[in-house]
C-alpha cells in the first residue's frame, strides 16, 4: 500500500504549498514531501510537532478508530498541522501529517513577542517574520475542506491518467520572434547599470533612507526591452528573481550573516512565484531591496574584530536572558577586562551598555504596538522588574516607556 499512498500524496501536494509526512508502523520510517524549506532554527520544533502527532495517533491504533477523525495541532509558534490515520487490509498502520499551515494572520509585533518568549535570537526572529509570509494560510472552513479532500481521495486506488494533447497555440509573428534584436541597441544598458549600482551600494552599507527615496522610482529607473511580450507576468518574475539574487550578494558583501541572508532570499523567491500580477511584483521588488538594506543596517557586523563579532552574536542569541559581562567573557575564553577594552575601542561603549541598549531597541516594536503591558515586556527581555526596565529605557531614550507609547 505504501507505494500507492506515496503516489496519491505526491498528487495532492501539487496543490498545497506545504510539507507532508507519511509514517509507517511497519518499519517505523517517515517519508517526507517538502514544498517549504524550513529555517534551520525551526527544524527541531517542526520535527518535534510532527513526531508528537504521529506518536499520539500511533497510541490510538488499538482503540476503536474513527475513519473520518482528523487531528488538528497548533505548535508554540501558532503553526498548524493536520494528522489522520490509515489502516490497510493487512492491518498495517500509517499516519499522514500535513503542515505547517497558519490559520490566523499575525502582525510583526506578535511574531516578535512570540519569538522572544521562545528565546530566539534577534536574527532568528527576523527570519521567522519572513518565513511566516510564505507559510500557506487557510481559514477554518478551508482547513476542513482540505481534510475532507484527503480523506475522500486517499483510500482510492491511484490511476495514471492518459493525457491527450492538442496544440492550438498561435505562432508568433516574425517581429516578435526577433525581439532579441532590440537588445543589440545598448542605450538602456548604461542607465540600468548606473541605477543598479546605486541600489546595491545602498544595500551594502544599509542606507535605508536612500532606498526609501529611490523605491518609488524603481520601475522607471531600470528598463529592459521585453523578452517575452506574450507573458509579461513570467518576465516580471524572472527579473524579480534576478533582482533578489543581486540584492542578496550586496547584503552578504555588507556583512549580513549567511543564515539570515539566504533565509530572506529563499522566502522572497517563494513570494515572487506566488504573485499574480505585474503590479504586485513591482511592489515586492521595493520590499526586497528595503528588507535587505534594513537587515544590513540592523544586523551586519562588517568591520568588527572576531572577538567583538562573537560577543555581539552571543548577546543577540541570549537577548531575553540575564546577560552579564562575566558570562560573555567565559563563553569567549577572554578576561572581562580585555573584552571591556575591545568593546570600548570598537563600539565606544561597555558590554553592559551595549546589552541594555540592544534590549531597549528591540523592545520598541512591542511597546509601540500597545498589545503588551510594560511589565510583560520588561520580564520578556530578562529584566528583574518593570522599574529596572523603565530606568534603562529612560537612560537610552530620554523618556519613559509610557511616554514613548503615547
Secondary structure by P-SEA (a helix, b strand, c coil): caaaaaaaaaaaaccccbbbbbbbccccbbbbbccccccccaaaaaaaaaaaaaaaaaaaccccccccbbbbbbccccbbbbbbcccccccbbbbbbbcccccccccaaaaaaaaaaacccaaaaaaaaaaaaacccccaaaaaaaaaaaaacccbbbbbcbbbbbbbbbbbcccccccccccccccaaaaaaaaaaaaaaaaaacaaaaaaaacccccccccccccccccaaaaaaaaaaaaaaaaaaaaaaacccaaaaaaaaaaaaaaaaacccaaaaaaaaaaaaaaaaaaaaccccccccaaaaaaaaaaaaaccccccaaaaaaaacccaaaaaaaaaaaccccaaaaaaaaaaaaaaaaaaaccccaaaaaaaaccccaaaaaaaaaaccccccccccc
